[in-house]
Amino acid sequence: MTALRINGSTKMAGSPKGGLTIGYREAIRLLLAAEAASEFPDFVREELPAIISHWLQSPEDPPILLDASYVEKWVTILRSFLQLRNHNPASGEIRVTKHAKPVNVDFDGLPFQPSLKKPKFTFLDLFAGIGGFRIGLESLGGKCVFSSEWDRHAKETYFQNYGEVPFGDIQRLSSHRLVSTEVDVVAGGFPCQPFSRAGVSARTSLGLNHGFECQTQGQLFYDVVNVAKIHRPKMLILENVGNIEKHDGGNTLEEIKRSIKEDLNYSFTYKIYNSNTLVPQSRVRCIIVAFRDREAKENWEMPSLEGAPKPLRSILENIPWDSKYTLSDAMWEGHQRRSKRNVERGTGFTAYPKDLDKPATTLVARYYKDGKECLIPQASHPRLVPRMLTERECARLQGFPEEFKTHPSKLHAYKQFGNAVPVPLVSEVAKYALNEI
Ligand SMILES: C[S@@+](CC[C@H](N)C(=O)[O-])C[C@H]1O[C@@H](n2cnc3c(N)ncnc32)[C@H](O)[C@@H]1O
């Protein structure tokens, strides 16, 4: 059993010896019910599942957005509930114990449990998605002390894996002090649609702005800056699409650099990586690392992650040709027809079964629609109709561990992996950068 121990003074202790134990889901339900009638500002009420689930992972700290008095209150609620539940009414006796028993919160069954060890560093997981940064940074001894993600389905996957409900819209939160503890690292893949090649042409064709002029998504980089201004982490590690380097003739990246250097007074370094030396997928990403200790790190260089591209074959499951992942005949015919037309015109997308000895092409959020970006050949199929990747194969393409729980909806699982950061890209770059803090 992995459990956090909460006693009267809310110190976190080692593995539980005695005391009262409650599962983390039951504890969240109980505290939510207990606070149902309490007065809170609207945005705090909306965030209560996030506030309570975060607090259970760091019970030594005051709950985010609330004051320290809630610690005593919530421990007392949990303890009273457990004492009443454990009381045997048949004996007719209610025992009053001299010393308040510690309360253990049990995280059993979670694929990724909060660590009881003293963390090597703390981090904030912004634009958390399904936690590519979280797994990568936790694998290096980090402890996540705050996560934010506004998509309901991504939040569900996040909760199923880490037992934590991320906070919602970062634009509502970025001007607040989020955690009272020292923050070592702020991590985040700020939304890339306004900068990605597909995003730019889709927005242009709809007559919409892109990049920083995109009124909603384009401004989210500045929320990272706001959070960094308040918490002054030792390091930022950010991710975006490779195309951000060329976007608006280089002006977009230049503005990011200016803001990090001038608004925050941090160093600024970036590198474009193709993740295919770490995972069997061509995924070109820009990683930005910025240090608070600007002077000393001005000439710091990002690591080079060289190696042979990994073959797609290495992550495939053994799937029968008549599985639900096989394209319908109509869809496969449509793909072939459009591919032939596009080849003749010399433009557009072509959908062919992949060469399994090479990396897959970039997994994208729209993959669930028809799988055209990565079709798996099926020599055993009577008409050689290819299939789509399975959810587990997508997880592997992004370097998520086997124990990672995928979203039960195929559509959302594909979308979430299409948006994620490759876990080994985070851990390899961060491993190197963390030596500097
Ligand atoms: C590029 S994805 C990051 C994925 C993440 N790195 C992962 O490994 O799964 C950007 C995420 O930001 C989230 N997002 C967009 N706008 C947001 C906002 N205002 N507040 C919180 N999350 C937001 C999106 O829902 C999306 O999941």
The ligand as an SDF file (V2000), in Angstrom:
LIG
                    3D

 27 29  0  0  0  0  0  0  0  0999 V2000
    0.1360   20.7010  -26.7120 C   0  0  0  0  0  0  0  0  0  0  0  0
   -0.9930   20.1240  -25.5260 S   0  0  0  0  0  0  0  0  0  0  0  0
    0.1180   19.6430  -24.2350 C   0  0  0  0  0  0  0  0  0  0  0  0
    0.1050   18.1640  -24.0090 C   0  0  0  0  0  0  0  0  0  0  0  0
    0.9610   17.6950  -22.8560 C   0  0  0  0  0  0  0  0  0  0  0  0
    2.3310   18.1770  -22.9380 N   0  0  0  0  0  0  0  0  0  0  0  0
    0.9720   16.1730  -22.7930 C   0  0  0  0  0  0  0  0  0  0  0  0
    2.0200   15.5630  -22.7100 O   0  0  0  0  0  0  0  0  0  0  0  0
   -0.1080   15.5830  -22.8610 O   0  0  0  0  0  0  0  0  0  0  0  0
   -1.6650   21.6340  -24.9030 C   0  0  0  0  0  0  0  0  0  0  0  0
   -2.7270   21.4230  -23.8200 C   0  0  0  0  0  0  0  0  0  0  0  0
   -3.0860   22.6920  -23.2940 O   0  0  0  0  0  0  0  0  0  0  0  0
   -4.4630   22.6320  -22.9350 C   0  0  0  0  0  0  0  0  0  0  0  0
   -4.9550   24.0160  -22.8380 N   0  0  0  0  0  0  0  0  0  0  0  0
   -5.2170   24.8830  -23.8350 C   0  0  0  0  0  0  0  0  0  0  0  0
   -5.6120   26.0610  -23.3550 N   0  0  0  0  0  0  0  0  0  0  0  0
   -5.6110   25.9550  -22.0030 C   0  0  0  0  0  0  0  0  0  0  0  0
   -5.9470   26.8380  -20.9370 C   0  0  0  0  0  0  0  0  0  0  0  0
   -6.3500   28.0860  -21.1880 N   0  0  0  0  0  0  0  0  0  0  0  0
   -5.8170   26.4030  -19.6680 N   0  0  0  0  0  0  0  0  0  0  0  0
   -5.4060   25.1300  -19.4080 C   0  0  0  0  0  0  0  0  0  0  0  0
   -5.0970   24.2320  -20.3820 N   0  0  0  0  0  0  0  0  0  0  0  0
   -5.1930   24.6450  -21.6530 C   0  0  0  0  0  0  0  0  0  0  0  0
   -5.0910   21.8520  -24.0770 C   0  0  0  0  0  0  0  0  0  0  0  0
   -6.3340   21.2970  -23.7010 O   0  0  0  0  0  0  0  0  0  0  0  0
   -4.0020   20.8000  -24.3570 C   0  0  0  0  0  0  0  0  0  0  0  0
   -4.2580   19.6050  -23.6650 O   0  0  0  0  0  0  0  0  0  0  0  0
  1  2  1  0
  2  3  1  0
  2 10  1  0
  3  4  1  0
  4  5  1  0
  5  6  1  0
  5  7  1  0
  7  8  2  0
  7  9  1  0
 10 11  1  0
 11 12  1  0
 11 26  1  0
 12 13  1  0
 13 14  1  0
 13 24  1  0
 14 15  1  0
 14 23  1  0
 15 16  2  0
 16 17  1  0
 17 18  1  0
 17 23  2  0
 18 19  1  0
 18 20  2  0
 20 21  1  0
 21 22  2  0
 22 23  1  0
 24 25  1  0
 24 26  1  0
 26 27  1  0
M  CHG  2   2   1   9  -1
M  END
$$$$
